[in-house]
Amino acid sequence: MCVLVARTGGVRLKPARKSAEDVLRELVQSSAIAIHSTPALVGSVETAAAKDDKKRKEKGDRPLRRKSGLIALPGSEVRKSLQLAPWHLLHNLAHALSLSRQGAGRGLAEHWGSLKYSQALTSVPETYIRLSSEGKGIARYYKQLQSRELAQGFALALARHVLGQRHPDHFVSIVSADIVIRAGWPKRSLGYPYQPDFFAEVWKPGEPSLVYSMGIKGNHGRGSDSYKQLAACSAHVEAMHIGTWGQAPCFIFSTEFSAEGPVTTHCLHTSGEGGRPPALPEYPLKNLDNAAEDANIMPGVQPPSEGDEVPDSEPGFHVQFQRYPWFHHVLARTATAGVAAFAGDGDAIAQYLTTRQGSKRYTAGLAHPTTGSVKDAAYELLGIPFVGTDHVFRLNDKRVEAFSGVAQDLFALLSPQAKDKRPLPGRVEQYRREIYDRRGTWPVQIWDEKWEGPVSVHEDGTVLAIRLLRL
């Protein structure tokens, strides 16, 4: 359906605004994600990095230290197209935003920011996901925000897909790198502006985790813009070293939101087990049920010695072997805080964060009046009871209700209470054992007939759902 719009020199057709019902139905239509990861891409990124370093030298600046050994993803990991619905992508973005501290909600309502992209993508079966006319028709300033945030949704979905194939007997948790770094490096990196965007923790209960650093960017330009962004991302991931120098694995992503073609995610990676230091008896893992503490680690990455000479440290962040139990502890509890955020329970979130990570921002006494998120709702979705929080907003011609939450039995582990209703410390160890054991058992369908709307469930027990508001 189209409407006529008067215009000097003639008449043009303008697509009519979709009904809210049509928007909800389109959110569950799956399409493939276009993935570009080839040896030619490696060469293009190396060329872009060399040009950038040349410009830096001409300005008198030092060339950036970048991740070496970047390669294309193995064909076996990308040969089978990743099929996703827009609602799944928005669930991934909601995870990315849940502890971002970038919105007016000051944490509790951050994940609702994903809902502003409910009409930004179009998905048609047998084709690739593209920007919709709504997604294309935004002001230039908002395009930068859109490309940055939506790129996170695409990149994290691809990272989960690849790591799930690469480590089928492990669980994958995504954690904001900035929140983790706050807990360990009070001076950050002394003005060095590079750090990863996210960590992917690949874990089994009771074992050291393998940690991937991830750099993520997005643009509305061309492939050449993505080459430059990937070159920049290589500096971001190189800023974090875990264990042995240069051995930690990583992913770098740049998602291109073309006005003409499909949304394309360009990706490179490095392999390696350096992100998982060996289990050393002198540095045992910590009990994840105990509160994590802030550390005071001096910024800097220590290159390996050459002979008797110890080289000067480089800018960045280095998790040495003796610090790994602390790092593992903070990673796991920060990931748990992100899950609790989906339930809208500020006190539950706060117990899993350290002071420098902002635990006081989430306590009831300091809740911001515009958080718009409090654990006060419960629904059964796809046959599973969830507890969480809801949010009402207008979608074109109708008011709609969004719900985010955590499986009820899992949330009881994250926020347990005594018989007299006193809060008890969360049981992170048991929660992680439960979600590890339930891998592959969660519903894959994305429309709940009883709920009458899209529903996305992740293996960490979180849910994101939306429907027309029932009055």
C-alpha positions as CSV (number, residue, x, y, z in Angstrom):
1,M,0.0,0.0,0.0
2,C,1.3,3.5,-0.9
3,V,0.1,7.0,-0.3
4,L,0.5,10.0,-2.6
5,V,2.6,12.8,-1.4
6,A,2.5,16.2,-3.1
7,R,5.8,17.5,-4.4
8,T,6.9,20.4,-6.6
9,G,7.2,19.1,-10.1
10,G,5.1,16.0,-9.7
11,V,3.9,13.4,-7.3
12,R,5.9,10.7,-5.6
13,L,4.9,7.5,-3.8
14,K,5.6,7.1,-0.1
15,P,5.2,3.7,1.5
16,A,2.4,3.8,4.1
17,R,3.3,3.2,7.7
18,K,3.0,-0.5,8.6
19,S,0.5,-1.6,11.2
20,A,1.9,-2.7,14.6
21,E,0.6,-6.2,13.9
22,D,2.6,-6.4,10.6
23,V,5.8,-5.1,12.4
24,L,5.5,-7.9,15.0
25,R,5.1,-10.6,12.4
26,E,8.1,-9.4,10.5
27,L,10.3,-9.5,13.6
28,V,10.1,-13.3,13.6
29,Q,10.9,-13.9,9.9
30,S,14.3,-15.5,9.6
31,S,16.9,-14.6,7.0
32,A,20.6,-15.2,6.5
33,I,23.3,-12.9,7.7
34,A,25.8,-12.0,5.0
35,I,29.3,-12.8,6.3
36,H,32.5,-11.7,4.7
37,S,35.6,-13.4,5.9
38,T,38.3,-14.2,3.3
39,P,42.0,-14.1,2.8
40,A,41.4,-11.1,0.5
41,L,39.8,-9.3,3.5
42,V,43.0,-9.9,5.5
43,G,45.0,-8.2,2.8
44,S,42.6,-5.2,2.6
45,V,42.8,-4.7,6.4
46,E,46.6,-4.9,6.4
47,T,46.7,-2.3,3.6
48,A,44.3,0.0,5.6
49,A,46.4,-0.4,8.7
50,A,49.6,0.5,6.8
51,K,48.0,3.6,5.3
52,D,46.9,4.7,8.8
53,D,50.3,4.1,10.3
54,K,51.9,6.1,7.5
55,K,49.6,9.1,8.3
56,R,50.5,8.8,12.0
57,K,54.2,8.9,11.2
58,E,53.7,12.0,9.0
59,K,52.0,13.7,12.0
60,G,54.8,12.6,14.3
61,D,52.6,10.1,16.1
62,R,53.7,6.6,17.0
63,P,52.1,3.8,14.9
64,L,49.5,1.7,16.7
65,R,50.3,-1.7,18.1
66,R,47.9,-4.0,16.3
67,K,46.9,-7.6,16.7
68,S,49.1,-9.8,14.5
69,G,48.2,-13.1,12.9
70,L,44.6,-12.1,11.9
71,I,43.1,-14.7,9.5
72,A,39.7,-15.4,7.9
73,L,37.2,-17.6,9.7
74,P,37.5,-21.3,8.6
75,G,35.0,-22.2,5.9
76,S,33.5,-24.8,8.1
77,E,32.4,-22.1,10.5
78,V,30.7,-19.8,8.0
79,R,29.8,-22.1,5.1
80,K,26.5,-22.8,6.7
81,S,24.6,-19.5,6.7
82,L,23.6,-18.1,10.0
83,Q,19.8,-17.8,9.9
84,L,18.3,-15.3,12.4
85,A,15.2,-13.3,12.9
86,P,15.4,-9.6,13.7
87,W,14.0,-10.3,17.2
88,H,16.9,-12.6,17.9
89,L,19.3,-9.8,16.9
90,L,17.6,-7.3,19.2
91,H,17.9,-9.8,22.1
92,N,21.6,-9.9,21.4
93,L,21.7,-6.1,21.4
94,A,19.7,-6.0,24.6
95,H,22.4,-8.1,26.2
96,A,25.1,-5.7,24.9
97,L,23.3,-2.7,26.3
98,S,22.2,-4.2,29.7
99,L,25.1,-2.8,31.7
100,S,26.3,-0.2,29.2
101,R,25.8,2.9,31.5
102,Q,25.1,5.0,28.4
103,G,21.4,5.7,28.7
104,A,19.2,7.9,30.9
105,G,18.0,4.7,32.7
106,R,21.4,4.5,34.4
107,G,21.6,0.8,34.0
108,L,18.3,-0.8,35.0
109,A,16.5,0.1,31.8
110,E,19.5,0.1,29.4
111,H,18.4,-3.0,27.5
112,W,15.2,-1.4,26.5
113,G,17.3,0.7,24.1
114,S,17.3,-2.2,21.7
115,L,13.5,-1.7,21.1
116,K,14.1,1.5,19.1
117,Y,15.3,-0.7,16.2
118,S,12.1,-2.8,16.0
119,Q,11.5,-1.5,12.5
120,A,15.1,-0.9,11.4
121,L,15.6,-4.3,9.7
122,T,13.7,-6.2,7.1
123,S,13.9,-9.9,6.8
124,V,12.5,-11.9,3.9
125,P,12.9,-15.7,3.7
126,E,15.5,-17.0,1.3
127,T,17.4,-13.7,1.3
128,Y,19.7,-11.7,3.5
129,I,18.7,-9.3,6.3
130,R,18.7,-5.7,5.0
131,L,18.0,-2.2,6.4
132,S,14.4,-1.4,6.1
133,S,13.1,1.9,4.7
134,E,12.6,3.0,8.3
135,G,16.2,2.1,9.1
136,K,17.6,4.0,6.1
137,G,15.5,7.1,6.7
138,I,17.1,8.5,9.8
139,A,19.2,11.7,10.4
140,R,22.9,11.6,9.9
141,Y,23.7,11.9,13.6
142,Y,21.5,8.9,14.5
143,K,23.1,6.8,11.7
144,Q,26.3,6.7,13.7
145,L,24.5,5.5,16.8
146,Q,22.4,3.0,14.8
147,S,25.5,1.5,13.0
148,R,27.4,1.2,16.3
149,E,24.6,-0.4,18.3
150,L,23.1,-2.7,15.6
151,A,26.7,-3.8,14.7
152,Q,26.9,-5.2,18.3
153,G,23.8,-7.2,17.8
154,F,25.1,-8.7,14.5
155,A,28.6,-9.3,15.8
156,L,27.5,-11.0,19.1
157,A,25.1,-13.2,17.2
158,L,27.9,-14.3,14.9
159,A,30.4,-14.8,17.7
160,R,27.9,-17.0,19.6
161,H,27.3,-19.0,16.4
162,V,31.0,-19.5,15.6
163,L,32.1,-20.3,19.2
164,G,29.2,-22.7,19.6
165,Q,30.5,-24.7,16.7
166,R,34.2,-24.3,17.8
167,H,33.5,-25.3,21.4
168,P,30.4,-27.5,21.4
169,D,31.0,-28.8,24.9
170,H,31.3,-25.3,26.4
171,F,29.0,-22.4,27.3
172,V,29.5,-19.0,25.8
173,S,28.9,-15.8,27.9
174,I,29.3,-12.3,26.5
175,V,30.6,-9.7,28.9
176,S,31.2,-5.9,28.5
177,A,35.0,-5.4,28.5
178,D,34.7,-1.9,29.8
179,I,32.8,-3.0,32.9
180,V,35.4,-5.7,33.6
181,I,38.3,-3.4,33.1
182,R,36.8,-0.9,35.5
183,A,37.2,-3.4,38.3
184,G,40.9,-4.1,37.8
185,W,42.5,-1.0,36.4
186,P,41.6,2.2,38.3
187,K,43.9,4.3,36.2
188,R,42.6,2.6,33.0
189,S,45.5,2.7,30.6
190,L,47.0,6.2,31.4
191,G,45.2,7.9,28.5
192,Y,45.6,5.0,26.0
193,P,42.1,5.0,24.3
194,Y,42.1,1.4,23.0
195,Q,40.5,-1.5,24.7
196,P,38.2,-4.4,23.6
197,D,34.5,-3.9,23.4
198,F,33.4,-7.3,24.7
199,F,34.8,-10.5,26.1
200,A,33.5,-13.9,25.1
201,E,33.9,-16.3,28.0
202,V,34.0,-19.9,26.8
203,W,33.6,-22.0,29.9
204,K,32.8,-25.2,31.7
205,P,31.8,-25.4,35.4
206,G,34.9,-25.6,37.7
207,E,37.4,-25.1,34.9
208,P,39.5,-22.1,33.7
209,S,37.6,-20.2,31.0
210,L,39.0,-19.4,27.5
211,V,38.5,-15.7,26.9
212,Y,38.2,-14.0,23.5
213,S,38.6,-10.3,23.1
214,M,36.3,-8.7,20.6
215,G,36.4,-5.4,18.7
216,I,33.1,-4.3,17.1
217,K,32.3,-1.4,14.8
218,G,29.7,-0.5,12.2
219,N,29.2,1.9,9.3
220,H,26.8,3.1,6.6
221,G,29.5,3.3,4.0
222,R,31.3,0.9,1.7
223,G,33.5,-2.1,2.1
224,S,36.6,0.2,2.3
225,D,35.1,1.8,5.4
226,S,35.0,-1.6,7.0
227,Y,38.6,-2.3,6.2
228,K,39.6,0.9,8.1
229,Q,37.3,-0.1,11.0
230,L,38.8,-3.6,11.2
231,A,42.3,-2.1,11.2
232,A,41.2,0.1,14.2
233,C,39.6,-2.9,15.9
234,S,42.9,-4.8,15.7
235,A,44.4,-2.1,17.9
236,H,41.5,-2.4,20.4
237,V,41.9,-6.1,20.9
238,E,45.7,-5.9,21.0
239,A,45.3,-3.7,24.1
240,M,44.3,-6.7,26.2
241,H,46.7,-9.6,26.9
242,I,45.7,-12.6,28.9
243,G,48.4,-14.9,30.1
244,T,51.3,-15.3,27.6
245,W,52.1,-12.3,25.5
246,G,50.3,-12.3,22.1
247,Q,48.6,-15.6,22.6
248,A,45.0,-14.6,23.5
249,P,42.4,-15.3,20.8
250,C,40.2,-12.5,19.4
251,F,37.5,-11.5,16.9
252,I,37.2,-8.2,15.1
253,F,34.0,-7.2,13.4
254,S,32.8,-4.4,11.1
255,T,29.2,-4.5,10.0
256,E,28.3,-2.6,6.8
257,F,24.7,-1.2,6.7
258,S,24.4,-0.6,3.0
259,A,21.5,1.4,1.6
260,E,21.4,-0.8,-1.5
261,G,22.6,-4.3,-0.6
262,P,22.3,-6.6,2.4
263,V,23.7,-5.9,5.9
264,T,27.2,-7.5,5.7
265,T,29.3,-8.4,8.7
266,H,33.1,-8.5,7.9
267,C,35.0,-10.6,10.4
268,L,38.6,-11.8,11.1
269,H,40.0,-13.7,14.0
270,T,43.1,-15.2,15.7
271,S,43.1,-18.6,17.3
272,G,45.0,-19.7,20.3
273,E,44.7,-21.0,23.8
274,G,46.5,-18.0,25.4
275,G,43.2,-16.7,26.7
276,R,43.0,-19.7,29.1
277,P,46.1,-19.9,31.4
278,P,46.8,-23.3,32.7
279,A,45.3,-24.4,36.0
280,L,48.1,-23.7,38.5
281,P,47.8,-25.0,42.1
282,E,49.3,-21.9,43.5
283,Y,46.6,-19.8,41.8
284,P,43.3,-21.7,42.4
285,L,40.0,-20.4,40.9
286,K,37.8,-18.5,43.3
287,N,34.4,-19.6,44.5
288,L,32.0,-17.6,42.3
289,D,29.4,-17.4,45.1
290,N,31.7,-15.0,46.9
291,A,31.6,-11.3,46.2
292,A,34.3,-10.1,43.8
293,E,36.6,-7.2,44.8
294,D,38.2,-4.4,42.9
295,A,41.9,-4.8,42.1
296,N,44.6,-2.3,41.6
297,I,46.5,-3.5,38.6
298,M,49.0,-1.1,37.0
299,P,48.2,-0.5,33.4
300,G,50.6,-1.8,30.8
301,V,51.4,-4.9,28.8
302,Q,54.8,-6.6,29.5
303,P,56.5,-7.9,26.3
304,P,58.6,-11.0,26.7
305,S,62.2,-10.6,27.6
306,E,64.9,-10.7,25.0
307,G,68.0,-12.2,26.6
308,D,68.9,-10.4,29.8
309,E,67.0,-7.3,28.8
310,V,63.5,-6.6,30.1
311,P,61.7,-4.4,27.6
312,D,59.6,-1.4,28.6
313,S,55.9,-2.1,29.1
314,E,53.5,-1.2,26.3
315,P,50.1,0.6,26.8
316,G,47.2,-1.7,27.5
317,F,46.0,-4.3,30.0
318,H,47.7,-7.5,30.9
319,V,46.2,-10.3,33.0
320,Q,49.2,-12.2,34.3
321,F,48.9,-15.8,35.4
322,Q,48.7,-14.8,39.1
323,R,45.8,-12.4,38.3
324,Y,43.8,-14.9,36.3
325,P,41.7,-16.3,39.2
326,W,40.6,-12.7,40.0
327,F,39.8,-12.1,36.3
328,H,37.8,-15.3,36.0
329,H,35.9,-14.4,39.1
330,V,35.0,-10.9,37.9
331,L,34.1,-12.1,34.4
332,A,31.6,-14.7,35.7
333,R,29.9,-12.4,38.2
334,T,29.7,-9.5,35.7
335,A,28.0,-11.9,33.2
336,T,25.6,-12.9,36.0
337,A,24.8,-9.2,36.7
338,G,23.9,-8.8,33.0
339,V,21.4,-11.6,33.3
340,A,19.9,-10.1,36.5
341,A,19.4,-6.9,34.6
342,F,16.8,-8.6,32.3
343,A,14.7,-9.2,35.4
344,G,14.9,-5.5,36.4
345,D,16.1,-6.3,39.9
346,G,18.6,-3.6,41.0
347,D,19.6,-5.3,44.3
348,A,20.3,-8.6,42.4
349,I,22.5,-6.7,39.9
350,A,24.3,-4.8,42.6
351,Q,25.5,-7.9,44.5
352,Y,27.4,-9.1,41.4
353,L,29.3,-5.9,40.7
354,T,32.2,-4.3,42.5
355,T,32.2,-0.7,43.7
356,R,34.1,0.6,40.7
357,Q,31.8,-1.3,38.4
358,G,29.0,0.8,39.7
359,S,27.2,-1.5,42.2
360,K,25.7,1.5,44.0
361,R,24.0,2.7,40.8
362,Y,21.6,-0.3,41.0
363,T,20.5,-0.3,44.7
364,A,17.0,0.8,45.5
365,G,18.1,3.9,47.4
366,L,19.9,5.3,44.4
367,A,17.6,4.2,41.6
368,H,17.0,6.9,39.0
369,P,13.4,8.0,38.6
370,T,13.5,7.2,34.9
371,T,14.8,3.7,35.1
372,G,11.4,2.3,34.1
373,S,12.5,-1.2,35.0
374,V,11.6,-3.0,38.2
375,K,11.0,-6.7,38.8
376,D,7.2,-6.7,39.0
377,A,6.0,-9.0,36.2
378,A,5.7,-12.7,35.6
379,Y,4.6,-14.6,32.5
380,E,4.7,-18.1,31.1
381,L,6.3,-18.0,27.7
382,L,6.8,-21.0,25.4
383,G,5.8,-23.1,28.4
384,I,8.4,-21.7,30.8
385,P,7.6,-19.4,33.8
386,F,9.6,-16.2,33.7
387,V,9.9,-13.3,36.2
388,G,11.0,-9.9,35.1
389,T,9.9,-6.4,34.1
390,D,7.8,-4.9,31.3
391,H,7.8,-1.7,29.3
392,V,5.0,-0.1,27.3
393,F,5.5,2.2,24.3
394,R,3.8,3.1,21.1
395,L,4.7,1.3,17.9
396,N,3.2,3.2,15.0
397,D,-0.6,3.1,15.5
398,K,-0.8,0.9,18.6
399,R,0.6,0.6,22.1
400,V,2.8,-2.5,22.6
401,E,4.1,-4.2,25.7
402,A,7.7,-5.5,25.9
403,F,8.8,-8.0,28.6
404,S,12.2,-9.0,29.6
405,G,13.0,-11.6,32.3
406,V,14.8,-14.7,33.6
407,A,13.5,-18.2,34.0
408,Q,11.8,-18.3,37.4
409,D,13.8,-21.2,38.8
410,L,17.1,-19.7,37.6
411,F,16.3,-16.3,39.0
412,A,15.6,-18.0,42.4
413,L,19.3,-18.9,42.3
414,L,20.4,-15.4,41.4
415,S,18.3,-13.7,44.0
416,P,17.5,-16.2,46.8
417,Q,15.6,-15.3,49.9
418,A,15.4,-16.8,53.4
419,K,12.0,-17.9,54.7
420,D,11.6,-14.5,56.3
421,K,12.2,-12.8,52.9
422,R,15.7,-11.7,53.8
423,P,17.9,-11.6,50.7
424,L,20.7,-14.2,50.6
425,P,23.9,-14.2,48.5
426,G,23.3,-15.4,44.9
427,R,24.3,-19.0,44.0
428,V,26.4,-18.3,40.9
429,E,28.1,-21.7,40.9
430,Q,24.8,-23.6,40.9
431,Y,23.3,-21.2,38.3
432,R,26.2,-21.8,35.9
433,R,25.9,-25.6,36.4
434,E,22.2,-25.4,35.6
435,I,22.5,-23.4,32.4
436,Y,25.5,-25.5,31.3
437,D,23.5,-28.7,31.7
438,R,20.5,-27.2,29.9
439,R,22.4,-26.3,26.7
440,G,20.3,-27.2,23.7
441,T,17.1,-27.7,25.6
442,W,15.6,-24.2,25.3
443,P,12.7,-23.5,22.9
444,V,13.8,-22.5,19.4
445,Q,10.4,-21.2,18.2
446,I,10.1,-17.4,18.2
447,W,6.3,-16.8,18.2
448,D,4.2,-17.7,21.2
449,E,0.5,-18.1,20.2
450,K,-0.7,-17.7,23.8
451,W,1.4,-14.6,24.3
452,E,0.5,-13.5,20.8
453,G,3.9,-12.0,19.9
454,P,7.6,-12.6,19.3
455,V,9.6,-14.4,22.0
456,S,13.4,-14.9,22.1
457,V,15.0,-17.2,24.7
458,H,18.7,-17.4,25.3
459,E,20.5,-20.3,26.8
460,D,21.4,-18.2,29.9
461,G,17.7,-18.2,30.8
462,T,16.9,-14.7,29.6
463,V,13.9,-13.8,27.5
464,L,12.8,-10.9,25.5
465,A,9.2,-10.7,24.3
466,I,6.8,-8.2,22.7
467,R,3.1,-8.0,21.9
468,L,0.2,-5.6,21.4
469,L,-0.8,-4.2,24.8
470,R,-3.8,-5.9,26.2
471,L,-6.2,-3.5,27.8
